[in-house]
Amino acid sequence: MKIVKWFHYVQSYRDYLKSEKGWFDFVDTIQALLIMMGVMAAAAACLYIARLMLGF
């Protein structure tokens, strides 16, 4: 019974993703993750460069 409920949930989620709004939400989530990763990478690069410049 639990498996059937889970399958139904996955089905409805896939239908939600197929609809326009669901797809845009999905893309927004991925973009937000990429932006966060980019910001972290930029901060790490700045710290690394600062360490090289200051020599410690």
PyMOL Python script that loads the backbone (N, CA, C, O; Angstrom):
from pymol import cmd

cmd.read_pdbstr("""\
ATOM      1  N   MET A   1       0.837  -1.204   0.000  1.00  0.00           N
ATOM      2  CA  MET A   1       0.000   0.000   0.000  1.00  0.00           C
ATOM      3  C   MET A   1       0.873   1.256   0.000  1.00  0.00           C
ATOM      4  O   MET A   1       0.574   2.233  -0.687  1.00  0.00           O
ATOM      5  N   LYS A   2       1.951   1.216   0.777  1.00  0.00           N
ATOM      6  CA  LYS A   2       2.844   2.364   0.857  1.00  0.00           C
ATOM      7  C   LYS A   2       3.505   2.646  -0.490  1.00  0.00           C
ATOM      8  O   LYS A   2       3.653   3.799  -0.894  1.00  0.00           O
ATOM      9  N   ILE A   3       3.900   1.569  -1.180  1.00  0.00           N
ATOM     10  CA  ILE A   3       4.565   1.710  -2.480  1.00  0.00           C
ATOM     11  C   ILE A   3       3.626   2.373  -3.486  1.00  0.00           C
ATOM     12  O   ILE A   3       4.039   3.237  -4.260  1.00  0.00           O
ATOM     13  N   VAL A   4       2.360   1.959  -3.466  1.00  0.00           N
ATOM     14  CA  VAL A   4       1.377   2.546  -4.387  1.00  0.00           C
ATOM     15  C   VAL A   4       1.237   4.038  -4.128  1.00  0.00           C
ATOM     16  O   VAL A   4       1.174   4.837  -5.063  1.00  0.00           O
ATOM     17  N   LYS A   5       1.190   4.411  -2.845  1.00  0.00           N
ATOM     18  CA  LYS A   5       1.066   5.824  -2.482  1.00  0.00           C
ATOM     19  C   LYS A   5       2.287   6.596  -2.971  1.00  0.00           C
ATOM     20  O   LYS A   5       2.156   7.694  -3.512  1.00  0.00           O
ATOM     21  N   TRP A   6       3.482   6.018  -2.781  1.00  0.00           N
ATOM     22  CA  TRP A   6       4.714   6.662  -3.217  1.00  0.00           C
ATOM     23  C   TRP A   6       4.729   6.825  -4.732  1.00  0.00           C
ATOM     24  O   TRP A   6       5.123   7.872  -5.247  1.00  0.00           O
ATOM     25  N   PHE A   7       4.290   5.769  -5.454  1.00  0.00           N
ATOM     26  CA  PHE A   7       4.245   5.821  -6.917  1.00  0.00           C
ATOM     27  C   PHE A   7       3.307   6.932  -7.370  1.00  0.00           C
ATOM     28  O   PHE A   7       3.616   7.671  -8.305  1.00  0.00           O
ATOM     29  N   HIS A   8       2.164   7.048  -6.707  1.00  0.00           N
ATOM     30  CA  HIS A   8       1.199   8.095  -7.040  1.00  0.00           C
ATOM     31  C   HIS A   8       1.809   9.473  -6.817  1.00  0.00           C
ATOM     32  O   HIS A   8       1.583  10.393  -7.604  1.00  0.00           O
ATOM     33  N   TYR A   9       2.588   9.615  -5.733  1.00  0.00           N
ATOM     34  CA  TYR A   9       3.240  10.885  -5.427  1.00  0.00           C
ATOM     35  C   TYR A   9       4.246  11.251  -6.526  1.00  0.00           C
ATOM     36  O   TYR A   9       4.302  12.396  -6.974  1.00  0.00           O
ATOM     37  N   VAL A  10       5.037  10.262  -6.949  1.00  0.00           N
ATOM     38  CA  VAL A  10       6.024  10.501  -8.014  1.00  0.00           C
ATOM     39  C   VAL A  10       5.317  10.894  -9.306  1.00  0.00           C
ATOM     40  O   VAL A  10       5.749  11.815  -9.999  1.00  0.00           O
ATOM     41  N   GLN A  11       4.221  10.190  -9.632  1.00  0.00           N
ATOM     42  CA  GLN A  11       3.441  10.487 -10.833  1.00  0.00           C
ATOM     43  C   GLN A  11       2.954  11.934 -10.791  1.00  0.00           C
ATOM     44  O   GLN A  11       3.101  12.668 -11.768  1.00  0.00           O
ATOM     45  N   SER A  12       2.378  12.343  -9.669  1.00  0.00           N
ATOM     46  CA  SER A  12       1.832  13.701  -9.580  1.00  0.00           C
ATOM     47  C   SER A  12       2.955  14.729  -9.650  1.00  0.00           C
ATOM     48  O   SER A  12       2.771  15.810 -10.210  1.00  0.00           O
ATOM     49  N   TYR A  13       4.119  14.401  -9.083  1.00  0.00           N
ATOM     50  CA  TYR A  13       5.246  15.334  -9.142  1.00  0.00           C
ATOM     51  C   TYR A  13       5.727  15.481 -10.587  1.00  0.00           C
ATOM     52  O   TYR A  13       6.068  16.580 -11.024  1.00  0.00           O
ATOM     53  N   ARG A  14       5.752  14.376 -11.320  1.00  0.00           N
ATOM     54  CA  ARG A  14       6.163  14.441 -12.735  1.00  0.00           C
ATOM     55  C   ARG A  14       5.174  15.268 -13.539  1.00  0.00           C
ATOM     56  O   ARG A  14       5.575  16.045 -14.405  1.00  0.00           O
ATOM     57  N   ASP A  15       3.889  15.108 -13.261  1.00  0.00           N
ATOM     58  CA  ASP A  15       2.881  15.920 -13.951  1.00  0.00           C
ATOM     59  C   ASP A  15       3.088  17.396 -13.623  1.00  0.00           C
ATOM     60  O   ASP A  15       2.936  18.264 -14.483  1.00  0.00           O
ATOM     61  N   TYR A  16       3.440  17.666 -12.359  1.00  0.00           N
ATOM     62  CA  TYR A  16       3.679  19.040 -11.926  1.00  0.00           C
ATOM     63  C   TYR A  16       4.874  19.630 -12.673  1.00  0.00           C
ATOM     64  O   TYR A  16       4.842  20.788 -13.089  1.00  0.00           O
ATOM     65  N   LEU A  17       5.934  18.826 -12.842  1.00  0.00           N
ATOM     66  CA  LEU A  17       7.105  19.302 -13.564  1.00  0.00           C
ATOM     67  C   LEU A  17       6.782  19.542 -15.038  1.00  0.00           C
ATOM     68  O   LEU A  17       7.331  20.454 -15.656  1.00  0.00           O
ATOM     69  N   LYS A  18       5.887  18.721 -15.602  1.00  0.00           N
ATOM     70  CA  LYS A  18       5.536  18.883 -17.011  1.00  0.00           C
ATOM     71  C   LYS A  18       4.753  20.166 -17.241  1.00  0.00           C
ATOM     72  O   LYS A  18       4.839  20.771 -18.310  1.00  0.00           O
ATOM     73  N   SER A  19       3.979  20.584 -16.224  1.00  0.00           N
ATOM     74  CA  SER A  19       3.254  21.844 -16.359  1.00  0.00           C
ATOM     75  C   SER A  19       4.273  22.989 -16.338  1.00  0.00           C
ATOM     76  O   SER A  19       5.375  22.846 -15.810  1.00  0.00           O
ATOM     77  N   GLU A  20       3.885  24.118 -16.918  1.00  0.00           N
ATOM     78  CA  GLU A  20       4.806  25.247 -17.063  1.00  0.00           C
ATOM     79  C   GLU A  20       5.374  25.699 -15.723  1.00  0.00           C
ATOM     80  O   GLU A  20       6.589  25.812 -15.562  1.00  0.00           O
ATOM     81  N   LYS A  21       4.485  25.958 -14.761  1.00  0.00           N
ATOM     82  CA  LYS A  21       4.922  26.516 -13.481  1.00  0.00           C
ATOM     83  C   LYS A  21       5.894  25.576 -12.780  1.00  0.00           C
ATOM     84  O   LYS A  21       6.904  26.020 -12.235  1.00  0.00           O
ATOM     85  N   GLY A  22       5.596  24.287 -12.789  1.00  0.00           N
ATOM     86  CA  GLY A  22       6.467  23.323 -12.133  1.00  0.00           C
ATOM     87  C   GLY A  22       7.859  23.331 -12.742  1.00  0.00           C
ATOM     88  O   GLY A  22       8.860  23.280 -12.028  1.00  0.00           O
ATOM     89  N   TRP A  23       7.914  23.396 -14.081  1.00  0.00           N
ATOM     90  CA  TRP A  23       9.207  23.400 -14.761  1.00  0.00           C
ATOM     91  C   TRP A  23      10.001  24.640 -14.390  1.00  0.00           C
ATOM     92  O   TRP A  23      11.205  24.559 -14.149  1.00  0.00           O
ATOM     93  N   PHE A  24       9.331  25.797 -14.342  1.00  0.00           N
ATOM     94  CA  PHE A  24      10.030  27.031 -13.991  1.00  0.00           C
ATOM     95  C   PHE A  24      10.542  26.978 -12.560  1.00  0.00           C
ATOM     96  O   PHE A  24      11.643  27.449 -12.277  1.00  0.00           O
ATOM     97  N   ASP A  25       9.748  26.405 -11.648  1.00  0.00           N
ATOM     98  CA  ASP A  25      10.197  26.260 -10.260  1.00  0.00           C
ATOM     99  C   ASP A  25      11.453  25.394 -10.209  1.00  0.00           C
ATOM    100  O   ASP A  25      12.405  25.696  -9.489  1.00  0.00           O
ATOM    101  N   PHE A  26      11.435  24.316 -10.985  1.00  0.00           N
ATOM    102  CA  PHE A  26      12.565  23.382 -11.027  1.00  0.00           C
ATOM    103  C   PHE A  26      13.826  24.097 -11.521  1.00  0.00           C
ATOM    104  O   PHE A  26      14.897  23.965 -10.930  1.00  0.00           O
ATOM    105  N   VAL A  27      13.683  24.857 -12.611  1.00  0.00           N
ATOM    106  CA  VAL A  27      14.818  25.586 -13.185  1.00  0.00           C
ATOM    107  C   VAL A  27      15.311  26.640 -12.206  1.00  0.00           C
ATOM    108  O   VAL A  27      16.518  26.829 -12.054  1.00  0.00           O
ATOM    109  N   ASP A  28      14.387  27.329 -11.539  1.00  0.00           N
ATOM    110  CA  ASP A  28      14.781  28.343 -10.557  1.00  0.00           C
ATOM    111  C   ASP A  28      15.609  27.728  -9.441  1.00  0.00           C
ATOM    112  O   ASP A  28      16.601  28.309  -9.001  1.00  0.00           O
ATOM    113  N   THR A  29      15.198  26.550  -8.984  1.00  0.00           N
ATOM    114  CA  THR A  29      15.925  25.871  -7.913  1.00  0.00           C
ATOM    115  C   THR A  29      17.347  25.562  -8.352  1.00  0.00           C
ATOM    116  O   THR A  29      18.296  25.798  -7.605  1.00  0.00           O
ATOM    117  N   ILE A  30      17.497  25.030  -9.568  1.00  0.00           N
ATOM    118  CA  ILE A  30      18.824  24.683 -10.081  1.00  0.00           C
ATOM    119  C   ILE A  30      19.672  25.946 -10.243  1.00  0.00           C
ATOM    120  O   ILE A  30      20.856  25.952  -9.908  1.00  0.00           O
ATOM    121  N   GLN A  31      19.055  27.023 -10.764  1.00  0.00           N
ATOM    122  CA  GLN A  31      19.791  28.272 -10.932  1.00  0.00           C
ATOM    123  C   GLN A  31      20.264  28.811  -9.589  1.00  0.00           C
ATOM    124  O   GLN A  31      21.393  29.286  -9.473  1.00  0.00           O
ATOM    125  N   ALA A  32      19.408  28.740  -8.578  1.00  0.00           N
ATOM    126  CA  ALA A  32      19.785  29.226  -7.254  1.00  0.00           C
ATOM    127  C   ALA A  32      20.973  28.432  -6.715  1.00  0.00           C
ATOM    128  O   ALA A  32      21.898  29.003  -6.136  1.00  0.00           O
ATOM    129  N   LEU A  33      20.945  27.102  -6.908  1.00  0.00           N
ATOM    130  CA  LEU A  33      22.058  26.264  -6.452  1.00  0.00           C
ATOM    131  C   LEU A  33      23.342  26.628  -7.184  1.00  0.00           C
ATOM    132  O   LEU A  33      24.404  26.729  -6.570  1.00  0.00           O
ATOM    133  N   LEU A  34      23.246  26.827  -8.505  1.00  0.00           N
ATOM    134  CA  LEU A  34      24.432  27.170  -9.289  1.00  0.00           C
ATOM    135  C   LEU A  34      25.001  28.515  -8.854  1.00  0.00           C
ATOM    136  O   LEU A  34      26.217  28.676  -8.748  1.00  0.00           O
ATOM    137  N   ILE A  35      24.111  29.486  -8.600  1.00  0.00           N
ATOM    138  CA  ILE A  35      24.562  30.814  -8.173  1.00  0.00           C
ATOM    139  C   ILE A  35      25.276  30.718  -6.826  1.00  0.00           C
ATOM    140  O   ILE A  35      26.323  31.333  -6.624  1.00  0.00           O
ATOM    141  N   MET A  36      24.697  29.939  -5.904  1.00  0.00           N
ATOM    142  CA  MET A  36      25.331  29.766  -4.594  1.00  0.00           C
ATOM    143  C   MET A  36      26.709  29.133  -4.734  1.00  0.00           C
ATOM    144  O   MET A  36      27.663  29.558  -4.082  1.00  0.00           O
ATOM    145  N   MET A  37      26.810  28.107  -5.593  1.00  0.00           N
ATOM    146  CA  MET A  37      28.099  27.446  -5.812  1.00  0.00           C
ATOM    147  C   MET A  37      29.092  28.428  -6.426  1.00  0.00           C
ATOM    148  O   MET A  37      30.266  28.443  -6.056  1.00  0.00           O
ATOM    149  N   GLY A  38      28.619  29.249  -7.365  1.00  0.00           N
ATOM    150  CA  GLY A  38      29.471  30.243  -8.004  1.00  0.00           C
ATOM    151  C   GLY A  38      30.000  31.265  -7.010  1.00  0.00           C
ATOM    152  O   GLY A  38      31.175  31.631  -7.039  1.00  0.00           O
ATOM    153  N   VAL A  39      29.105  31.724  -6.121  1.00  0.00           N
ATOM    154  CA  VAL A  39      29.511  32.708  -5.112  1.00  0.00           C
ATOM    155  C   VAL A  39      30.562  32.097  -4.181  1.00  0.00           C
ATOM    156  O   VAL A  39      31.554  32.744  -3.845  1.00  0.00           O
ATOM    157  N   MET A  40      30.334  30.842  -3.768  1.00  0.00           N
ATOM    158  CA  MET A  40      31.293  30.179  -2.887  1.00  0.00           C
ATOM    159  C   MET A  40      32.638  30.007  -3.582  1.00  0.00           C
ATOM    160  O   MET A  40      33.687  30.224  -2.974  1.00  0.00           O
ATOM    161  N   ALA A  41      32.608  29.618  -4.852  1.00  0.00           N
ATOM    162  CA  ALA A  41      33.844  29.428  -5.605  1.00  0.00           C
ATOM    163  C   ALA A  41      34.591  30.760  -5.752  1.00  0.00           C
ATOM    164  O   ALA A  41      35.815  30.808  -5.625  1.00  0.00           O
ATOM    165  N   ALA A  42      33.843  31.839  -6.019  1.00  0.00           N
ATOM    166  CA  ALA A  42      34.461  33.157  -6.163  1.00  0.00           C
ATOM    167  C   ALA A  42      35.103  33.591  -4.850  1.00  0.00           C
ATOM    168  O   ALA A  42      36.210  34.130  -4.850  1.00  0.00           O
ATOM    169  N   ALA A  43      34.417  33.360  -3.733  1.00  0.00           N
ATOM    170  CA  ALA A  43      34.957  33.727  -2.425  1.00  0.00           C
ATOM    171  C   ALA A  43      36.233  32.934  -2.145  1.00  0.00           C
ATOM    172  O   ALA A  43      37.219  33.484  -1.655  1.00  0.00           O
ATOM    173  N   ALA A  44      36.206  31.634  -2.462  1.00  0.00           N
ATOM    174  CA  ALA A  44      37.383  30.789  -2.246  1.00  0.00           C
ATOM    175  C   ALA A  44      38.547  31.280  -3.106  1.00  0.00           C
ATOM    176  O   ALA A  44      39.685  31.325  -2.639  1.00  0.00           O
ATOM    177  N   ALA A  45      38.270  31.647  -4.354  1.00  0.00           N
ATOM    178  CA  ALA A  45      39.315  32.136  -5.256  1.00  0.00           C
ATOM    179  C   ALA A  45      39.903  33.448  -4.729  1.00  0.00           C
ATOM    180  O   ALA A  45      41.118  33.646  -4.759  1.00  0.00           O
ATOM    181  N   CYS A  46      39.034  34.342  -4.245  1.00  0.00           N
ATOM    182  CA  CYS A  46      39.515  35.622  -3.697  1.00  0.00           C
ATOM    183  C   CYS A  46      40.425  35.381  -2.497  1.00  0.00           C
ATOM    184  O   CYS A  46      41.482  36.000  -2.379  1.00  0.00           O
ATOM    185  N   LEU A  47      40.013  34.485  -1.613  1.00  0.00           N
ATOM    186  CA  LEU A  47      40.834  34.181  -0.435  1.00  0.00           C
ATOM    187  C   LEU A  47      42.176  33.600  -0.864  1.00  0.00           C
ATOM    188  O   LEU A  47      43.217  33.950  -0.309  1.00  0.00           O
ATOM    189  N   TYR A  48      42.147  32.711  -1.853  1.00  0.00           N
ATOM    190  CA  TYR A  48      43.370  32.075  -2.329  1.00  0.00           C
ATOM    191  C   TYR A  48      44.328  33.116  -2.916  1.00  0.00           C
ATOM    192  O   TYR A  48      45.526  33.108  -2.631  1.00  0.00           O
ATOM    193  N   ILE A  49      43.776  34.010  -3.739  1.00  0.00           N
ATOM    194  CA  ILE A  49      44.605  35.057  -4.358  1.00  0.00           C
ATOM    195  C   ILE A  49      45.165  35.989  -3.285  1.00  0.00           C
ATOM    196  O   ILE A  49      46.333  36.375  -3.338  1.00  0.00           O
ATOM    197  N   ALA A  50      44.323  36.347  -2.312  1.00  0.00           N
ATOM    198  CA  ALA A  50      44.786  37.218  -1.229  1.00  0.00           C
ATOM    199  C   ALA A  50      45.925  36.558  -0.466  1.00  0.00           C
ATOM    200  O   ALA A  50      46.892  37.224  -0.095  1.00  0.00           O
ATOM    201  N   ARG A  51      45.817  35.249  -0.228  1.00  0.00           N
ATOM    202  CA  ARG A  51      46.885  34.528   0.469  1.00  0.00           C
ATOM    203  C   ARG A  51      48.180  34.545  -0.340  1.00  0.00           C
ATOM    204  O   ARG A  51      49.267  34.703   0.215  1.00  0.00           O
ATOM    205  N   LEU A  52      48.049  34.380  -1.662  1.00  0.00           N
ATOM    206  CA  LEU A  52      49.248  34.413  -2.501  1.00  0.00           C
ATOM    207  C   LEU A  52      49.884  35.799  -2.490  1.00  0.00           C
ATOM    208  O   LEU A  52      51.105  35.928  -2.408  1.00  0.00           O
ATOM    209  N   MET A  53      49.046  36.841  -2.573  1.00  0.00           N
ATOM    210  CA  MET A  53      49.548  38.211  -2.620  1.00  0.00           C
ATOM    211  C   MET A  53      50.259  38.576  -1.313  1.00  0.00           C
ATOM    212  O   MET A  53      51.346  39.152  -1.315  1.00  0.00           O
ATOM    213  N   LEU A  54      49.603  38.220  -0.188  1.00  0.00           N
ATOM    214  CA  LEU A  54      50.156  38.600   1.115  1.00  0.00           C
ATOM    215  C   LEU A  54      51.237  37.632   1.580  1.00  0.00           C
ATOM    216  O   LEU A  54      52.017  37.941   2.481  1.00  0.00           O
ATOM    217  N   GLY A  55      51.273  36.451   0.952  1.00  0.00           N
ATOM    218  CA  GLY A  55      52.350  35.510   1.225  1.00  0.00           C
ATOM    219  C   GLY A  55      52.270  34.815   2.572  1.00  0.00           C
ATOM    220  O   GLY A  55      53.288  34.655   3.247  1.00  0.00           O
ATOM    221  N   PHE A  56      51.056  34.394   2.979  1.00  0.00           N
ATOM    222  CA  PHE A  56      50.967  33.571   4.195  1.00  0.00           C
ATOM    223  C   PHE A  56      50.044  32.391   3.996  1.00  0.00           C
ATOM    224  O   PHE A  56      49.854  31.595   4.916  1.00  0.00           O
TER     225      PHE A  56
END
""", "prot")
cmd.dss("prot")
cmd.show_as("cartoon", "prot")
cmd.util.cbc("prot")
cmd.orient("prot")
